[in-house]
Every structure is written in structure tokens, then in C-alpha cells.
Amino acid sequence: MTTQTRDPLLAAGRIIILLAQGLFALGAAALTIGFPIVLFMQGQFTEELQAEIGNPELVFPTSAILGLMLLALIVVIMAFFFLNKMRLIIDTVADGDPFVPDNSERLTAMAWLMLAIQILAIPAAGLALYITKVLEDANATIDAGIDLNGVIMVVVLFILARVFRHGTAMREDLEGTV
């Protein structure tokens, strides 16, 4: 039951996803390049912060910043793969056959990726709060909390995966009886 469709919404979705994946790849590259920069320039960063804030005892929180950058890199990579799975689902819809076993597996993987992103946000927020506290004289602020939208998305993705699994099985049963 495959009929290819030319839906402008699907085309727009695919373009948006490809652009977002490009931005995530750029972000991953920037974070990767940033690791050695932060590591090797920590002395200069400390001096500049001490001068700007006026606190000669301030120490640049290198470990916390590198940890936060590492978590950000992991999240960016997971988001890239999340969007890739979504793009592949869009492709099956455009091909006219969305109820394939791969899509339920893709939705399940997307749910796990989103759950991991939500979990990684917890230590990332902790590190960001620590960095803000260390640099409290730098007028830096951060808001942290649980993202209810992300939690709801995880649940919806797991449910959609089951719907797709069930829809695929029903279609296979129907095709078997014809």
C-alpha cells in the first residue's frame, strides 16, 4: 500500500529538520573546538574575570565549564539523531507507507533519546548553577527546573510507538486475510 505524495507540509518539515541538523552539527563542532580552547586558555580567562569583576581570588571554574560543555555536546548529538529519526519517518509518510515496523522502532528510539536529554538536563542545570554561584559577581543568572513539555513528549512518543506497532500488525493481518 505505497502511494507517493507531494505534501508541502512534509517537504517543509524535511527542510526544517535538515537545517536544524546542520545547526546541531555546527554546534557540536563548536563545542568540540571549544574544549581545548577552554582548557588551554583558562589562565587568561581567570585573569580577565578577575580584572572585570575586581576579585583577585576568583578562579575560573574550568572543570565545571568543561563538564557543562560535555553534557551540551552529548545533548546536541542526541538531538541530531532524534531529528534524523523524525526525518526518516517523514520520508515513509511521503512514500505513502508510514505504518512500517521501522517507524515504531524509530519512535521508541526518539522517546529514549528525549528521556535521556531530559535526564541530562538535571546535572547540566546543577553545573550551570554552580558556575553562576562561582561567578556571582559577574551578574550572571540562570533559571532551572523540570521541563514538563519534555516529559509529556517522552510519554507521547512511547504511546505513538505502540500505536504504530499496533497499526503495522493490524495492516499485516489485514493483508494476510485478503
N, C-alpha and C positions, 0 to 999 in steps of 0.2 A: 504494500500500500504506500508507494512512494510517488508523490507528485511535487515537483519543484515549484516553489512560489517565489515571486519577486515582491516582497513586502518591504516598503520603505522603512518601517519601524525596525525590522530585523537588520537591514543594511545600516541604519543609523546606530543601532546598538553595537553592531560589529565594529564600526569605525570608532565609536567612543571607547570600546574595550581595547582596541588596538592602540589608540592614543594613550589611554591610561596605562597600558602595559609598557609602552615606550617611556612614559614618565616614571613608572616604578623601576624600570631598568636603569634609567638615568639616576634616580635616587639611590639605587643600590650601588652604582658605580661611584657616586659622590661619597657615600658613606664608606665604601672600601678605600677610596683615596684618602678620606679624612682620618682613618685610623693612624697611619704613620705620621701624618701632619700633627695631630694632637699629641702623639707620643713624643715626637722629636722636638716640638716647639713648646712643650709645657713650661719650660723655664721662662720663655718670652711671654707666654700668656700670663704667668704668675706676676711677672714684673709689670705688665700693662694693667692688670687688675688691681695690683697694689697701688699703682700710681693713680688710677681712675677713682678708686674707692677711698684711697687715703689710709689704708690699713696695711702697714708693712709686715704684719704677721700672717696675712691671708695666704693660703696655699691653694693653688689651682687643683680642683678635685679631678685629677686625671683618671683615676680608676673608675670613679662613678660615671664620668662622661663617656669613657670607652665602653663601659657596661651598657649604658643607655644607647649608645650608637650601635652596639652589637644587637641589642634587642630590637632596635629600629630596623636594622638590616634584615633580621630574621622575619619581622612582620612584613616588610616590603617584599621580600621573596615569596612569602606565603600569599600575600595579596596578588602578586603576579600570577602565581599558579591558580589561585581562586578564579581570577578573571579568565585565564586560559580555559579552565573547565567550563565556565559560562559561555565563552566563545564557541567551544565545541558543541555545546547544547544548542546554541543559536543556529549553528550550521546544520544540525539534524532537523531543526524546525524548518529552516529554509529549504532543506531537501524534501520536506513533506513527511518525515518519519521520525517524530520526536520520541515515540514510545519504543525505544530500543534499550536493551539491558545496560548498555554503556551509560546511558543518561542517569539511571538510578544510582549507578556507581559514582558517577561524576557529582551528583547532588549530595551523596553521602560524604564524598571527599571534601566537597565545598563546606559542608556542615562541620566536619572535623577541623578544617583549616580555620574557619571562622571561630570555632570554640578555642582553638589554640591562640588565635590573635587576641581574643577576649582575656584569656588567662595570662598571656604575656603582658597585657596592659597593666596588670597589678604590680609586678616588680618594676616595670618601666615608670609607673607613677611614683613608686617608692624612691627610685633613684632620682627622678626629677625633683621630688620634694626635698630630698637630701641635698642636691645641688643648689636648689633655691635657698635652703637654710644656710649652707656654707657661704653663698654669695648674697646673703640677706641685705648687705649694704649696697648692692648693685641694682636695687629697685626691680628685682625680678619676681614675678608671681606665677603661680601655676594652680590650676583647678584640677582636681582628681575625683573620680567617682566611678561607680559601675554604670556601664552603658547598657541601659535596658533595651534599646533598639538592637544592639548586637546579640544580646541573649535571646530576644524574640526571633531574630533572623536565624540563629542556630536551630531553634526548635522548628521553625517553619521549613528550613532546608531538610532536616531529618524527616519531617512529615511528608514533604514533597517527594523525597527519595522513595518512601514507602508507596506513595500514590503511583509514582512512575513504575515501581517494581510490580505493583498490583495491575496497573494498566497494561504493562507488557505481557504479563502472564495471561490476562483476560484476552488480549488480542491473539496470543499464540493458541489459546484454547479455541477461540472463535475460528481462526484459520484452520485449525485441525478438524473442526466439525464440518467445514464447507467442502 
